[in-house]
Amino acid sequence: MNGIDWVSVGLDAARVLVVFVVVLVLVMLVIWAERKIIADMQSRIGPNRAGPFGVLQSLADGVKLFMKEDIIPSSADRVVFTLAPIISMVPAFLSFSVVPLGDTITVAGRTMPLQVVDLNVGILFFLAMGSLSVYGVALAGWSSGSKYPLMGAVRSTAQMISYEIAMGLAVIPVILYAGTMSTRGIVEAQQGGWFILVQSPAFVIFLLAGIAETNRAPFDLPEAETELVAGYHTEYSGVKFAMFFLAEYLHIVTISAVAVTLFWGGWLGPRFDVLPWLWPTVWFVLKTFVFVFLFFWLRASMPRLRYDQLMSVGWKWLIPIGLLWVPFSAVAQVVPAERWFLIVGGIVVALFVLGMFVPAREPEDGPPTTGARRVRVPRSVEEQPSEPGVVAEDLREQP
């Protein structure tokens, strides 16, 4: 007992508690910001009742959900139905524990990083927690005893597994270039230049895979309300639904924070004489909000993809390009002027990946691209009312 450093234990416990509280508050602010920003984009007012500018609306909604009745369907598996939201939420919190929020600080004569834990395999831990979150969604759909949640869970499982492969391939070149799997080590390796310059294809693949893994628009097929009511959490209410809701937005913050850590230099930025220990955290939060804003922007502006398009983007484009970029990035590190080689090659590949989402322009008078035959309906047929027993297709003239 005499060998235990109780001060260090207390500081570690305080650090975990502070990060946990900060993450909860940050998620509530992100929910409020999304509602206000999308409302502004759509010429609406948004939340404006609870608190100044409606900033307490997320807190009010959370209290309301905790007070609601917890309904469990009679055909559901009660044990799995209850465990599924917890299985979905816990990995979301754990994956944020390896994200460095800033540089080191000194407290009570001890220097410690602004990070819950600095693992030497931090990136692998992040990918592992993302894989575990699939179980919560899959079990939620299966245990509900309803077809719509089950269909949403099957969609989500296939989608998340597919895009986790692409995300893993996007992380490998960063690890090769930085020479470490520690998130703090990757940030420190970017002091000579952010990896967004030399790993732009990996950045684009990681961002697209992150959007798909969080089930956000335009990849929100598991929650397609026009087809599946609400997807895998259709039968959930009260605090269980709040757990799924919290896990989704926490995934958004985590994906944005990891993208900043891997490609945008993490907490790196100019420091000033006033509160020098605070500026790294300020830069990290500002960079993270840029990515969070991108999630909002995509939801407000892009329509939902079809499921075949979703799988096509993942398996036919992102994964093959990721497989090609890994050896290209590895070989480029032994080539003279490898930095410019990676920058030029990366920009070309990144533009190619983004070009997939540019819609093809169809000729105004040309045939439709769906493969259907064009038919010409005479004006006389269009104007006259249809007679009983006469099929409209019989009145059409084939060219």
C-alpha positions in Angstrom: 0.0 0.0 0.0 2.9 2.4 0.7 4.1 2.1 -2.9 0.9 3.5 -4.4 1.1 7.1 -5.5 -2.3 8.3 -4.5 -1.8 11.7 -6.0 -1.2 10.2 -9.5 -4.2 8.0 -9.0 -6.4 10.9 -8.0 -5.1 13.0 -11.0 -5.9 10.1 -13.4 -9.4 9.7 -11.9 -10.0 13.4 -12.2 -8.8 13.4 -15.8 -11.2 10.6 -16.7 -14.1 12.4 -15.0 -13.3 15.7 -16.6 -13.1 14.2 -20.1 -16.3 12.3 -19.5 -18.2 15.5 -18.5 -16.6 17.5 -21.3 -17.7 14.9 -23.9 -21.3 14.9 -22.6 -21.5 18.7 -22.7 -19.9 18.7 -26.1 -22.4 16.3 -27.5 -25.3 18.4 -26.2 -23.8 21.5 -27.8 -23.3 19.5 -31.1 -26.9 18.5 -31.2 -28.0 22.1 -30.5 -25.6 23.4 -33.2 -26.9 21.0 -35.8 -30.5 22.1 -35.2 -29.6 25.8 -35.4 -27.2 25.5 -38.4 -29.5 23.4 -40.5 -32.5 25.6 -39.5 -30.5 28.6 -40.8 -29.7 26.8 -44.0 -33.4 26.1 -44.5 -34.6 29.5 -43.5 -36.1 28.4 -40.2 -35.6 29.6 -36.7 -34.6 26.4 -34.9 -34.7 25.9 -31.1 -35.1 29.2 -29.3 -37.1 28.5 -26.1 -34.9 26.8 -23.6 -32.0 29.0 -22.5 -30.3 31.8 -24.5 -30.6 31.1 -28.2 -32.1 27.7 -27.3 -28.8 26.3 -26.1 -30.4 24.3 -23.3 -32.9 22.6 -25.7 -30.7 19.4 -25.8 -30.7 19.2 -22.0 -34.4 19.6 -21.9 -34.9 16.9 -24.5 -32.6 14.6 -22.5 -34.5 15.1 -19.3 -37.8 14.5 -21.2 -36.4 11.2 -22.6 -35.3 10.1 -19.1 -38.9 10.7 -17.9 -40.6 8.8 -20.7 -42.0 5.3 -20.2 -39.7 2.5 -21.1 -41.7 0.3 -23.5 -40.5 -3.2 -24.3 -42.3 -5.1 -27.1 -43.9 -8.4 -26.1 -42.1 -10.2 -28.8 -38.6 -8.8 -27.9 -35.8 -10.5 -26.2 -35.8 -8.5 -23.0 -32.2 -9.1 -21.9 -30.6 -8.4 -25.3 -33.1 -5.6 -26.0 -31.8 -3.9 -22.8 -28.1 -4.5 -23.4 -28.0 -3.3 -27.0 -28.1 0.5 -26.2 -25.3 0.0 -23.6 -23.2 -2.0 -26.1 -23.6 0.8 -28.6 -22.8 3.6 -26.2 -19.8 2.3 -24.2 -17.5 1.8 -27.3 -18.3 5.4 -28.4 -17.0 6.7 -25.1 -14.0 4.4 -25.0 -12.9 5.3 -28.6 -12.6 8.9 -27.5 -10.2 8.0 -24.7 -7.2 7.8 -27.0 -7.8 11.2 -28.7 -5.2 13.8 -27.5 -7.1 17.0 -26.7 -4.0 19.1 -26.3 -0.3 19.2 -25.3 0.9 18.2 -21.8 0.1 20.2 -18.7 1.8 20.3 -15.2 -0.4 19.7 -12.2 1.0 19.2 -8.6 4.5 18.9 -10.0 3.5 16.1 -12.4 3.4 16.4 -16.2 0.5 14.6 -17.9 -1.0 14.7 -21.3 -4.5 16.1 -22.0 -5.6 12.6 -22.9 -7.3 9.8 -21.0 -4.7 7.2 -22.0 -1.8 7.3 -24.5 -1.7 3.8 -25.9 1.1 2.8 -28.2 -1.6 1.1 -30.4 -4.1 3.9 -30.0 -5.2 3.8 -33.6 -5.9 0.1 -33.4 -7.9 0.7 -30.2 -10.0 3.3 -32.1 -10.7 0.8 -34.9 -11.5 -1.9 -32.5 -14.1 0.2 -30.6 -15.7 1.1 -33.9 -16.1 -2.6 -34.7 -17.7 -3.3 -31.3 -20.3 -0.6 -31.9 -21.7 -2.8 -34.7 -22.8 -5.4 -32.2 -25.1 -2.9 -30.4 -26.9 -2.0 -33.7 -27.2 -5.6 -34.9 -28.5 -6.8 -31.5 -31.0 -4.0 -31.2 -32.5 -4.9 -34.6 -32.5 -8.6 -33.9 -33.9 -8.4 -30.3 -36.8 -6.1 -31.2 -39.0 -8.8 -32.7 -40.0 -6.7 -35.7 -39.1 -6.8 -39.3 -38.2 -3.1 -39.8 -35.6 -2.9 -37.0 -34.2 -6.2 -38.3 -33.8 -4.9 -41.8 -32.2 -1.7 -40.5 -29.8 -3.7 -38.4 -28.8 -5.9 -41.4 -28.2 -2.8 -43.5 -26.2 -1.2 -40.8 -24.1 -4.3 -40.2 -23.2 -4.6 -43.9 -22.6 -0.9 -44.2 -20.4 -0.5 -41.1 -18.3 -3.6 -41.9 -17.8 -2.5 -45.5 -16.6 1.0 -44.6 -14.5 -0.1 -41.7 -12.3 -1.9 -44.2 -11.9 1.3 -46.2 -11.2 3.2 -43.0 -8.5 0.7 -41.9 -6.9 1.1 -45.3 -6.9 4.9 -45.0 -5.1 4.6 -41.6 -2.3 2.4 -42.8 -0.5 5.0 -44.9 -0.6 7.5 -42.0 1.0 4.9 -39.7 3.7 4.1 -42.3 4.5 7.8 -42.7 4.5 8.6 -39.0 6.2 5.5 -37.9 4.0 5.0 -34.9 0.4 3.9 -34.0 0.2 6.2 -31.0 -2.2 9.1 -31.6 0.1 11.5 -29.7 3.1 10.3 -31.7 1.2 10.9 -35.0 0.4 14.5 -34.0 4.1 15.1 -33.0 5.2 13.7 -36.4 3.2 16.4 -38.1 5.3 19.3 -36.7 7.1 19.5 -40.1 3.8 19.6 -42.0 0.2 18.2 -41.7 -0.4 14.8 -43.3 -3.4 16.3 -45.3 -0.7 17.4 -47.8 1.0 14.1 -48.3 -1.9 11.7 -47.6 -4.9 13.5 -49.2 -6.4 10.3 -50.7 -6.2 8.6 -47.3 -7.9 11.7 -45.9 -10.8 11.6 -48.4 -11.3 7.8 -47.9 -11.2 8.2 -44.1 -13.7 11.0 -44.2 -16.2 9.2 -46.5 -15.8 6.0 -44.5 -16.3 7.9 -41.2 -19.5 9.5 -42.5 -20.8 6.0 -43.6 -19.8 4.4 -40.3 -21.7 7.0 -38.3 -24.9 6.3 -40.4 -25.1 10.0 -41.4 -26.5 11.5 -44.6 -26.1 10.7 -47.4 -25.2 7.2 -46.0 -28.1 7.0 -43.5 -29.6 3.9 -45.0 -30.0 2.1 -41.7 -32.3 4.9 -40.5 -34.2 5.4 -43.8 -37.5 6.7 -42.3 -39.3 6.5 -45.7 -38.6 2.7 -45.9 -37.9 1.4 -42.3 -39.9 3.8 -40.1 -36.8 4.6 -38.0 -34.4 1.7 -38.6 -32.9 -0.5 -36.0 -34.1 1.7 -33.0 -37.8 1.8 -34.1 -39.0 -0.1 -31.0 -36.9 1.9 -28.5 -38.2 4.7 -26.3 -37.2 6.7 -23.3 -33.6 6.4 -21.9 -32.7 3.5 -24.3 -33.4 5.6 -27.3 -31.4 8.4 -25.7 -28.4 6.1 -25.5 -28.6 5.4 -29.2 -29.0 9.1 -29.9 -26.0 9.9 -27.7 -23.8 7.2 -29.3 -24.5 8.5 -32.8 -23.5 12.1 -32.0 -20.6 10.9 -30.0 -19.4 9.0 -33.0 -19.6 12.2 -35.0 -17.4 14.0 -32.6 -14.9 11.1 -32.3 -14.6 10.6 -36.1 -14.0 14.4 -36.5 -11.4 14.4 -33.7 -9.5 11.4 -35.1 -9.5 13.0 -38.5 -8.0 16.1 -37.0 -5.4 14.0 -35.2 -4.4 12.0 -38.2 -4.4 14.6 -41.0 -4.8 18.1 -39.6 -2.0 18.3 -37.1 -4.1 17.7 -34.0 -3.5 20.4 -31.4 -0.6 22.0 -33.4 -1.0 25.7 -34.0 0.5 29.0 -33.0 0.9 29.7 -29.3 0.7 33.1 -27.6 2.1 34.3 -24.3 -1.3 34.5 -22.6 -2.3 31.0 -21.2 0.2 29.1 -23.5 -1.1 25.7 -22.3 -4.6 26.5 -23.4 -4.0 27.4 -27.1 -3.3 23.8 -28.3 -6.7 22.7 -27.0 -8.3 25.8 -28.6 -6.9 24.9 -32.0 -7.9 21.3 -31.6 -11.5 22.2 -30.8 -11.7 24.6 -33.7 -10.4 22.1 -36.2 -12.8 19.5 -34.9 -15.7 21.8 -35.3 -14.8 22.2 -39.0 -15.4 18.5 -39.5 -18.5 18.5 -37.3 -19.9 21.4 -39.4 -19.2 19.3 -42.6 -21.5 16.5 -41.2 -24.2 19.1 -40.7 -23.7 20.6 -44.2 -23.9 17.2 -45.9 -27.1 16.3 -44.0 -28.8 19.6 -45.1 -27.7 19.5 -48.7 -27.3 15.9 -50.0 -30.1 13.3 -50.7 -29.8 9.8 -49.4 -28.1 7.3 -51.7 -29.6 4.0 -52.8 -28.3 0.9 -51.0 -26.7 -0.4 -54.2 -24.9 2.9 -54.6 -23.7 2.8 -51.0 -22.2 -0.6 -51.5 -20.8 0.3 -54.9 -18.9 3.3 -53.5 -17.4 1.2 -50.7 -16.4 -2.0 -52.5 -15.8 -0.8 -56.0 -14.1 2.5 -55.3 -12.9 3.3 -51.8 -11.4 -0.2 -51.0 -9.6 -0.7 -54.3 -8.2 2.9 -54.2 -7.1 2.4 -50.6 -5.4 -0.9 -51.5 -3.5 0.9 -54.3 -2.6 3.9 -52.2 -1.0 1.8 -49.4 1.9 0.4 -51.5 2.2 3.7 -53.4 2.6 5.6 -50.2 5.1 3.0 -48.9 7.2 3.1 -52.1 7.1 6.9 -52.2 8.9 7.1 -48.9 12.1 5.8 -50.5 11.9 7.9 -53.6 13.9 11.1 -53.8 11.7 14.2 -53.3 9.1 11.8 -51.9 7.1 14.6 -50.3 6.3 16.3 -53.6 5.7 12.9 -55.1 3.1 12.1 -52.5 1.5 15.6 -52.7 1.0 15.6 -56.5 0.0 11.9 -56.7 -2.3 12.3 -53.7 -4.1 15.3 -55.1 -4.8 13.5 -58.4 -6.2 10.4 -56.6 -8.2 12.5 -54.1 -9.9 14.5 -56.9 -10.7 11.2 -58.7 -12.4 9.9 -55.5 -14.4 13.1 -55.1 -15.4 13.0 -58.7 -17.5 9.9 -58.0 -20.1 12.1 -56.3 -20.4 14.6 -59.2 -23.7 13.8 -61.0 -23.5 13.0 -64.7 -25.2 15.6 -66.9 -27.9 14.1 -69.0 -28.9 15.6 -72.4 -32.2 17.4 -72.3 -33.8 15.5 -75.3 -31.8 12.3 -75.0 -33.0 9.0 -73.9 -33.3 8.3 -70.1 -30.3 6.6 -68.5 -32.4 4.1 -66.6 -32.6 1.8 -69.5 -36.4 2.1 -70.0 -37.9 2.6 -73.4 -39.3 6.0 -74.3 -42.9 6.0 -75.3 -44.9 8.8 -77.0 -48.4 9.4 -75.7 -50.6 11.1 -78.2 -52.3 14.3 -77.0 -55.7 12.9 -77.7 -55.0 10.0 -75.4 -53.6 12.3 -72.6 -56.7 14.5 -72.7 -59.5 11.9 -72.9 -60.6 10.2 -69.6 -59.7 6.6 -69.3 -62.5 4.1 -70.0 -63.4 1.4 -67.5 -61.5 -1.8 -68.4 -59.0 -0.1 -70.7 -55.4 -0.3 -69.6 -53.4 2.9 -70.2 -50.5 1.0 -71.7 -52.8 -0.2 -74.5 -53.4 3.4 -75.5 -49.8 4.3 -75.9 -48.1 4.3 -79.3 -44.8 2.6 -79.5 -42.3 4.4 -81.8 
